Amino acid sequence: MAERGINVLVVDPATAAQVDFGSFDTYVDRAESDRLVDFLGKIPDGSIVSMGVLAEGSEKLTAAAKNAIAAFGSSVISTLGYRQYWAFVAIKGDPTSAVENTVMYSATENTPATADKVFTTTDGIEFKVSTASWWANGDKHLEMFVDAVAPETVISLKDDVTSWQPGDTIVLASTDYNMEQAEEFQLVPCPECSADQVKIAGKPKYTHFGEISGGVDMRGEVGLLTRNVVITSETEDGCYGNHFCQYFDYDTFGGHLKVMGGYTDVHLSGVELTRMGQQVLGSYPVHFHMAGDVDELGGYDRPAYLDGLSIHHCFSRCVTIHGTHGLLVKDTVGYDTLGHCYFLEDGAEQRNTLDHNLGLVTRPGALLPTDRDSEMCRGIRTGVYGDYIPQNSECLSVSTFWIAHPNNNLINNAAAGSARFGIWYMFHHEPTGLSMGMLPPGQAEHAPLGKFYNNRAHSNSNQGLMVDNGVKTTPASARNPAEFLSKITDIKYHPHVDSDPRMPRVPAVFDGFITYKNGFAAGWLRGGDIVLKNCAVADTTDLTFASEGYPMGSGDEGARQVVSNCVFVGESDNLGNCRDRGQYVSWAPGADGRFRTLSRGGRYPYRGFEIYDGPMAIENCTFRNYHVTSARPGVSAIGFQLENQFQMAVNNAVINAKFEEVDLRVNFGAPGDRFFGPMDREGDKMGSFHDVDGSVTGYVGGHVFYIGNHLAKNPGCVERPDWNAMICNDNYAMLFMQVEKPGTNSMILTRDEYPDLPVTLEGLSQSPSAKQQHNPVVTVDKSYTVHWDGRAPEEIRIYPAHFNKDNWVRLGFCYPPGTTFYVTYIIKNRVTGVQSNWQRISAAADLAEVDNGDGFNFYWDDSTGLLFLKVLAHYDHTGEKEYSYCSNMGCESIFIKATMISDDVSDCMSSAYPKYGLSPSLGLPMMLSQPQGSGAKEPILLGENGAFLDVSIVSRGYTDFDHPGPSAAITVNGVPYTSNGNWGFNVVIVDANNGSVTAHSIFMTNRDPAEDAAFANFLRNDVPKNSIVLVSVFGSHQRYAQDCLLALMEVGAEEPGIQIPGKASYALVGFKGGYGPNWIRQVAPPKGNGPAVVQTRIPLLY
């Protein structure tokens, strides 16, 4: 990244690669001139060198430095003046090649000094090296570029595009952080192009990435904008009337196409709509308006659909689905529009399917608060109450896919660039607008998720995927002055059967999600039960789960979130673009020294997955290329929510993780770090996870804690200072404590085994409050004392969270002398809030009675000022409540009401210790393991619509109960492949890219020993890579089957199932390639218990 002074870019003439860069502040330091001379001297002869001034570079530029630059061919460097613009390009060793330009500084003139020169690589590709230096409006500028030069460019695509014709217009999506890098081109004739290639007029200004890098498919989307039928509007030269001209300098008043209920049939296909829509509610390019059920439920034999539309350069949304259910929108491009692009409006719309649609360059609009940017948010106040000024938190949510009810289907879509978000599931507590009353309150946030499959989001300035929040469904009022439909944060998603919170929970499964190059974060998913599987994250930080709410409040008991079979890549080969990077995106060296775009200012500590709230689990995931650099010292594969005051579930877990090229697997952060802050909030100190199999730490069952959490430590803990962590093994749980009267004091919790290491907890609330909440992690079956930095609270409620039956902790609460107590035990139903099982906790004669009791006694030690309680769990939490904070009976709690006669500070440390101090005892054994799991099955490539292979395998043995004799049928997309009565292995090979059957063979390994070698050779040498291997057994096969069984294990068979008895049944769906897809399956029932049956749909790779 260029800095003040002389900047030098070195380019390899053979490849056009940028091989070195240096900045030298010759304005303030003569030593920088010496460093510049040394840098120039080390550049190899023949290298291309580009130089330029940023801001000012002459003040401390020495004669030696000027001479060194002059040797490259500069004729003006010797007279360079104050703030003078200077640009230079040359080949080292050939002063005659120099091209330079200089312009004197002017406070009013903005003409830059530019220099550029065209070169040719050894492959014959022309490229241009250019430099521009200038001041403008008080700001300094320096641009240094290396660009390809070509009048026409051939691009290769994934699909057959022979239907695209010369003269058609296409758009290339950005593959960097800035959506504005999307580019339009016209196609030109290309007789030499193959079926998946086109030639465009001109050359892309930006790099559009087209590879699978690090297991992440980052091939940029290409959308065809041209259609034979065009619907457009006549527009004026500029904005006029009351059409928000303060925000738009062009005419935004176009036409609109509206479909209303009562039609006979609507099927719109192959239409281009441009300059359509208005910044007026209800006027959109394509608008299904209160059409009701438009599928079979509405009586339509041919349900309504939009197929293959192109909606571009429009003035309000792309497709609006309003009060309409069962609509299919497929193969549509939505490009460069204002406001949410694919928009479900009222929160009642269900069963709609968005399949294989592209949305890109989604800009803010003025219609709804959630459409608006910051300026519009504050400036448009017609919908607020009184003089209220809207907050950014109520707006700034414009999204390419805006899903207002979860019961809709998103399949194979791409959100390829938005001013804020890619895909947002946002919840209406009750339907709004004309749909009001169509669903009961709370239905949407409890509704099961429709199908989410194989979607992608990138180049969004904020996040790729959001699942959280709602919109305000009441009018503005004095009590709540925000505008109707403003964003609100108090609606959480917790799906249940029949959308009924009284029915069983049902997980929302997000299957197949690729996200990269998002400016703020990969995604944020808040829920009850959420599963995100088969995902890939690259060049973007912080994929985060959040719980569905307050741990002891109403919500989904036992719910948790899981991320499974996902790949996280810190730095990919997608380097991005130097120019037009977007806000808060820097151009700086990555860990490998290559310059690349870096979001959030280039210094933010990227984390692959961010642990927060819980319970949650990371299962079968791979983390790759997370490297610490001097600019980004906090980068890690797994991290924690920064400056977090909220609870962190102690049963958060990591299972079967794999790390490749990762410097820090975990990082809690260090106090005082720019981004981690002072690390004094409760969630910072209580963060942890359970390394179930040791794949993170090398210790099976180890718990990873912040190194300063002395409540969890024991002498057997292993410290990892580089992670700011310690690894311990013991039985852990949480206490959830509510305190009030006062609720403003910090709690000081001390474990009796470590009295010199108290832990101060500030609580959840960061502002003066009558109530406070604390969520400390504790080691069960241990004792602690509790102190305060002010007078003790009059009321304390203690919940044991994640306690198993008979787990306990002893707590000694500090109070002033003379305090009296009223202590009770209560069970609270977390959903209904009903309290039951009330029981008085009575005073004990001594502490031993408390220790030996069942939790229904307390002991007041007036000499130390400590009230002792045994917090004991009387019930299990199992089954559906396995991950619940509370037990199967409800949330057990102890309530203390204290009457104090003194306002003294309640800190009893000096009297409690050494009296109650104990020697530290070891926890559970620390069992060593191999610190590496197998991670995700890669690459994360899921089939698109129609790109599936329907497979059926039925293998019946002689003694299987449902058939009198053997059979071995394999059916692929309805076509049968049989063994023709031959005993042995029936084998079908399918190309995993296109689904074509490439071979069908039968190997009779029960009759001929040569068949064993032939089968093994066939699998190892004849079957091509990226092939699906389908196997069934007919009759007996085992006599000579040896090497072939090993070969089958190489494509997915497993022991002991592959050791098939004679005349038994066996079925295998395997794969030959460089990884193991998650659809590999082997069925090998015990002899006589067959048949072996597999019926599955396999997503093809391409």
C-alpha positions, 0 to 999 in steps of 0.5 A, spaced: 500 500 500 502 506 497 505 511 503 508 518 503 514 519 499 517 515 493 513 509 492 517 503 487 513 497 484 517 492 481 514 488 475 517 481 472 517 483 464 516 475 463 510 474 467 507 481 468 507 479 476 508 484 481 514 482 484 516 487 489 514 494 492 517 499 497 515 506 500 520 511 502 518 517 506 523 522 503 519 527 506 521 527 513 527 522 514 534 522 510 535 515 512 529 513 507 533 516 502 539 511 504 534 505 504 531 507 497 538 507 494 539 500 497 532 498 494 534 500 487 540 497 487 538 490 489 533 490 483 535 485 478 537 488 471 531 487 466 526 488 471 520 493 469 520 499 475 515 504 476 516 510 481 511 515 483 510 520 489 505 520 494 503 527 497 511 529 498 517 526 496 523 531 495 524 534 502 529 529 505 531 526 498 538 526 498 543 527 492 545 520 492 538 518 491 536 522 486 543 520 482 540 512 483 533 514 480 537 518 474 541 512 473 534 509 471 533 514 466 529 520 470 531 527 467 527 531 472 528 527 479 534 532 480 529 538 480 523 535 484 520 540 488 515 541 494 509 536 493 510 536 485 507 530 482 512 525 479 510 519 475 516 514 472 516 507 468 522 504 465 526 498 465 532 497 469 539 497 465 536 501 459 535 508 461 532 510 454 526 506 456 524 511 461 517 514 460 516 520 466 512 526 467 511 531 472 506 536 474 507 542 479 503 542 485 496 546 485 491 547 490 486 548 484 488 544 478 487 537 479 491 534 473 495 528 474 502 526 472 502 520 468 506 515 465 505 508 462 508 503 457 506 497 454 510 491 454 510 483 452 510 477 456 514 471 454 507 468 452 506 474 447 501 477 452 501 485 452 500 488 458 501 496 460 505 498 467 502 505 469 503 510 474 499 517 476 501 522 481 496 528 483 493 532 489 485 533 488 481 537 493 486 537 498 487 529 498 493 526 495 493 520 490 498 515 487 496 509 483 500 504 480 497 499 475 499 493 471 494 491 466 493 486 460 492 490 453 488 486 448 482 489 444 478 483 444 478 477 450 476 470 450 473 468 456 471 460 458 465 459 462 462 453 465 456 452 461 455 451 454 453 458 451 452 456 444 446 460 444 449 467 446 450 471 440 455 476 437 452 483 439 449 480 446 451 484 452 453 480 458 455 482 465 461 479 469 460 479 476 465 482 481 469 477 485 473 482 489 470 486 495 467 491 491 461 490 487 462 496 483 467 491 479 462 488 475 463 489 468 459 489 462 461 487 455 458 486 448 460 479 445 463 479 438 464 473 433 469 468 435 469 462 430 475 459 434 471 459 440 469 452 443 462 451 446 463 454 453 467 460 450 465 467 448 469 473 445 468 480 448 469 486 445 475 490 449 478 487 456 476 487 463 478 493 467 478 488 473 481 481 475 475 476 475 477 470 478 475 463 475 478 458 479 476 453 485 482 455 490 483 452 496 477 447 496 472 454 495 469 455 488 470 462 487 468 462 479 465 469 478 458 469 475 457 471 468 450 473 466 446 474 459 443 481 459 440 481 452 433 477 450 429 477 444 423 481 448 425 487 451 420 491 456 423 498 457 421 505 459 422 512 456 426 516 461 428 524 462 435 526 462 435 527 470 431 526 476 424 530 477 418 531 481 418 528 488 422 522 486 427 523 492 432 527 487 436 529 493 439 522 493 438 520 485 441 525 480 437 521 474 430 519 472 427 513 477 420 513 474 420 507 469 414 503 468 412 497 472 409 490 470 404 487 475 400 481 476 394 480 480 390 475 482 384 472 478 388 471 472 388 464 467 395 463 466 402 467 467 408 464 464 413 469 463 420 467 459 426 470 455 424 477 457 429 483 458 426 489 462 430 495 463 429 502 466 423 499 469 420 500 476 419 507 480 421 509 487 414 509 489 411 503 493 408 498 489 411 500 482 417 494 481 419 491 474 416 485 475 411 484 481 406 479 483 401 483 487 396 479 492 395 473 487 394 468 492 396 461 491 399 460 484 401 453 484 397 447 484 394 449 491 391 455 487 388 450 482 393 451 477 395 445 473 401 449 470 403 453 476 406 460 474 413 462 473 418 467 471 424 463 467 430 466 464 428 474 465 434 479 465 432 485 469 437 490 469 439 498 470 432 498 474 429 503 479 426 499 484 427 492 486 428 486 481 422 481 482 417 482 488 413 477 491 407 480 495 402 476 498 403 470 493 405 463 494 408 457 490 411 462 484 417 459 481 423 464 479 428 461 475 434 462 471 433 470 472 439 475 472 437 481 476 443 487 475 444 494 478 437 496 481 435 500 487 433 496 494 432 489 495 432 485 489 429 479 490 424 481 495 418 477 499 414 483 502 409 482 507 412 476 511 406 471 509 409 469 502 410 461 502 412 456 498 415 460 493 422 457 489 428 461 487 432 457 483 438 459 479 438 466 479 443 471 479 443 478 483 448 483 483 450 490 484 444 491 489 444 499 491 440 502 496 433 505 495 429 510 498 422 506 499 423 502 506 427 503 512 431 497 510 432 499 503 436 505 505 443 507 506 445 512 512 444 518 509 437 516 506 435 513 513 436 520 517 433 524 511 427 521 510 423 522 516 416 522 513 414 515 517 417 517 524 413 520 530 414 527 531 422 529 531 425 523 531 431 522 527 432 514 525 438 510 527 442 507 522 440 500 526 433 501 523 436 501 516 442 499 512 440 492 510 439 492 503 440 485 500 440 482 494 435 476 496 430 479 502 426 473 505 421 475 509 418 468 511 423 462 512 418 457 508 421 458 501 426 455 497 432 458 495 436 453 490 442 455 486 442 462 487 448 467 487 448 474 491 454 477 487 454 484 490 450 488 494 451 495 498 450 491 504 448 484 504 447 478 500 442 474 503 437 476 509 432 471 512 428 477 516 422 475 520 415 479 521 412 477 527 406 478 524 404 479 516 404 486 514 401 491 509 395 487 505 397 480 508 395 483 515 392 477 519 393 472 514 398 468 519 397 468 527 403 472 530 409 469 531 408 464 525 414 466 521 419 466 526 417 459 528 416 456 521 421 450 519 426 452 513 424 451 506 429 448 502 436 452 502 441 448 497 447 450 494 447 458 494 453 463 494 454 470 496 460 474 495 462 481 494 457 484 499 460 490 503 457 487 509 455 480 510 454 474 505 448 471 509 444 473 515 439 469 519 436 474 524 432 480 526 425 482 524 421 488 522 417 493 526 410 491 525 406 497 528 406 504 526 410 510 529 408 512 536 410 516 541 412 510 545 416 507 539 417 513 534 421 509 529 418 508 522 413 502 520 417 496 517 424 499 520 429 493 522 428 491 529 433 486 533 428 482 538 425 477 533 429 470 533 428 464 529 427 458 532 423 453 528 418 448 530 414 443 527 407 446 524 410 453 526 408 451 533 413 452 539 409 447 543 411 442 538 418 439 537 424 443 534 426 442 527 433 444 525 433 449 519 438 446 514 442 450 510 445 445 505 451 448 501 453 455 502 459 459 498 461 465 501 467 470 499 470 477 499 465 480 503 467 486 507 465 485 514 463 478 515 462 471 512 455 471 515 451 471 522 446 466 523 441 466 530 437 461 532 434 455 535 436 449 531 440 451 525 445 446 521 450 449 516 453 444 512 457 443 506 459 450 506 466 454 504 468 461 506 474 464 503 477 471 504 472 474 509 472 473 516 467 471 522 462 466 520 458 466 527 452 463 530 448 466 535 443 463 540 436 464 539 436 468 546 436 469 553 439 463 556 433 462 562 428 465 558 423 463 553 426 459 548 428 453 545 430 448 550 436 444 548 437 447 541 444 448 538 447 450 532 452 446 528 457 448 522 459 441 519 463 439 513 465 446 511 472 449 508 475 456 511 480 459 507 484 465 510 487 467 504 486 464 497 489 465 490 483 470 489 488 476 490 483 481 488 484 488 484 488 494 486 484 499 483 477 501 485 477 496 491 472 499 495 471 502 502 475 500 508 479 495 503 486 495 503 492 493 498 497 490 502 502 484 502 498 477 504 502 472 508 506 469 502 508 476 500 503 477 494 499 483 494 492 482 495 485 486 497 484 485 505 478 488 508 476 492 514 482 496 513 487 490 512 489 490 519 483 486 522 484 479 525 481 474 520 478 468 524 475 463 520 469 461 525 467 466 531 465 462 537 459 466 540 453 464 545 452 457 544 451 451 545 454 450 538 459 445 534 464 445 529 464 438 526 468 435 520 471 442 518 478 444 515 481 451 516 486 453 511 491 458 510 490 462 516 497 466 517 499 471 522 503 477 519 506 483 522 500 487 520 495 482 522 498 479 529 491 476 531 489 472 525 486 465 527 482 459 524 478 459 530 476 465 534 471 468 539 466 474 539 470 481 540 469 485 546 463 480 548 459 481 555 454 475 553 454 468 556 458 463 552 456 456 553 461 451 556 458 445 551 460 449 545 464 443 541 469 442 536 470 435 533 474 432 527 477 439 525 483 439 520 488 445 519 493 446 513 498 452 513 495 455 520 499 459 524 494 460 530 489 454 530 485 458 536 486 465 539 483 469 544 486 475 543 491 479 548 488 485 553 490 491 550 490 489 542 487 494 538 481 489 536 481 485 542 480 491 547 482 490 554 479 483 555 475 485 561 468 483 559 465 477 562 464 473 555 471 475 553 474 471 560 469 465 560 470 463 552 471 456 551 470 450 547 470 442 548 475 439 543 472 433 543 477 428 539 483 432 541 483 434 533 485 442 535 489 441 541 492 434 541 488 432 548 482 428 547 476 431 551 480 437 553 477 444 554 480 450 551 479 456 556 482 463 556 488 463 559 486 468 565 480 464 567 482 461 573 475 459 575 476 453 570 484 451 571 487 446 575 494 443 576 494 439 570 492 444 565 497 446 559 498 453 557 498 455 550 501 463 551 501 463 543 493 462 543 492 466 550 489 460 552 490 454 557 487 446 555 484 443 561 480 437 562 475 436 568 467 437 569 465 444 567 458 447 567 456 454 568 452 458 573 447 463 571 446 469 576 441 474 576 442 480 581 439 486 583 438 492 589 443 494 587 445 491 580 451 495 578 457 492 582 462 487 579 462 480 582 469 477 584 469 470 584 474 466 587 475 458 587 478 456 594 483 452 590 486 459 587 485 464 593 490 469 590 487 468 583 480 472 583 476 473 577 472 479 576 466 479 572 462 486 570 456 482 568 452 483 561 449 490 562 454 495 560 450 501 563 447 502 570 442 498 571 437 495 577 439 488 575 445 485 572 447 478 570 453 474 570 455 467 567 461 464 570 464 457 568 465 453 574 468 446 575 463 442 578 464 439 585 468 445 587 467 450 592 468 458 591 466 464 594 463 470 591 465 478 593 463 485 590 466 491 589 460 495 593 454 493 598 452 486 596 445 485 592 439 484 596 436 479 591 440 473 588 437 468 583 442 462 582 441 457 576 445 451 575 446 451 567 449 445 563 449 441 570 448 433 570 444 430 575 448 430 582 453 435 580 454 441 585 458 447 587 459 450 593 458 458 593 460 462 599 456 469 598 459 475 602 454 479 606 455 485 611 455 482 619 448 482 621 445 480 615 438 475 615 436 471 609 430 468 606 432 462 601 428 458 597 429 453 591 424 453 585 423 450 578 421 454 572 419 452 566 423 456 561 417 456 555 411 458 560 415 461 565 411 457 570 414 456 577 413 450 581 416 445 586 417 451 591 421 449 597 424 453 603 432 452 604 433 452 611 439 454 616 444 449 617 448 448 624 455 448 621 458 448 614 459 440 614 451 439 614 451 443 607 457 439 604 453 433 606 446 435 604 442 435 598 442 443 597 436 445 601 440 448 607 445 454 608 450 456 613 451 463 615 458 464 618 458 470 621 465 471 623 467 471 615 461 474 613 460 468 608 453 465 606 454 458 604 450 454 599 450 448 595 448 449 588 446 441 586 442 439 580 437 434 582 435 432 575 438 430 568 438 434 562 437 428 556 434 427 550 431 433 546 434 437 552 441 434 552 444 441 550 439 445 554 441 450 560 436 447 564 434 440 566 428 435 564 424 438 569 425 445 568 430 451 570 432 449 577 434 455 581 436 458 588 433 465 590 436 469 596 433 475 599 438 478 604 436 484 609 442 488 611 443 493 616 450 495 613 452 499 606 459 496 607 463 494 601 462 486 601 469 484 600 470 478 605 477 476 601 481 477 607 477 473 612 475 467 607 482 466 606 486 462 608 480 459 612 477 456 606 483 455 602 484 449 599 490 445 595 489 445 588 487 438 585 488 435 579 482 434 574 481 429 569 487 425 565 489 429 559 489 424 554 494 425 548 491 424 541 494 426 534 492 433 533 489 433 527 482 430 524 480 429 517 476 435 516 471 436 511 470 432 504 472 436 499 471 440 494 465 443 496 461 443 490 454 441 489 450 440 483 445 445 480 438 444 478 437 438 474 445 436 475 443 430 479 444 423 478 438 418 480 441 412 483 438 405 485 442 399 487 439 393 490 443 387 491 439 380 494 443 374 497 440 367 496 438 367 503 435 374 504 428 374 507 424 377 501 427 374 495 428 366 493 434 368 489 440 373 488 440 379 484 444 385 483 441 391 479 444 398 478 439 403 475 442 410 473 437 415 471 432 410 470 436 405 466 438 398 469 444 395 468 444 388 470 449 382 471 446 378 466 446 372 471 453 372 472 456 371 479 461 376 482 461 384 482 456 388 477 460 395 476 457 401 473 462 407 472 459 414 471 462 421 470 461 425 476 462 431 471 456 430 467 452 424 469 454 419 463 455 412 464 462 411 461 463 403 463 459 397 465 463 391 467 462 384 471 467 381 474 466 374 476 471 373 482 468 367 484 470 363 478 477 365 475 483 368 479 485 373 474 478 376 475 481 379 481 487 382 478 483 385 472 478 388 477 483 391 481 487 394 475 480 396 472 479 401 478 486 403 479 488 404 472 482 404 467 477 408 471 478 416 470 479 421 476 472 424 478 468 418 477 462 415 481 463 407 482 457 403 483 457 396 485 453 390 487 454 383 488 450 377 485 451 370 488 458 368 490 464 372 489 469 371 495 473 365 492 478 369 489 477 376 491 483 379 494 486 385 491 480 388 488 477 389 495 483 393 497 482 397 490 474 398 492 477 401 499 480 406 495 474 408 492 470 408 499 469 401 501 470 400 508 472 394 513 469 390 515 463 391 511 467 390 504 469 383 507 462 380 504 460 373 505 459 368 500 452 369 497 450 375 501 448 382 499 452 388 498 452 395 495 457 401 494 456 408 492 463 410 491 468 415 488 474 416 485 478 422 485 482 427 490 477 427 496 471 423 499 464 426 497 459 426 503 454 422 498 459 416 499 455 410 502 456 402 503 451 398 505 453 391 507 447 387 512 449 381 515 448 375 511 441 373 510 439 380 513 438 383 506 437 386 501 443 391 500 439 397 498 441 404 496 437 409 493 440 416 492 440 423 488 448 425 487 449 432 485 454 432 479 460 436 480 459 441 474 
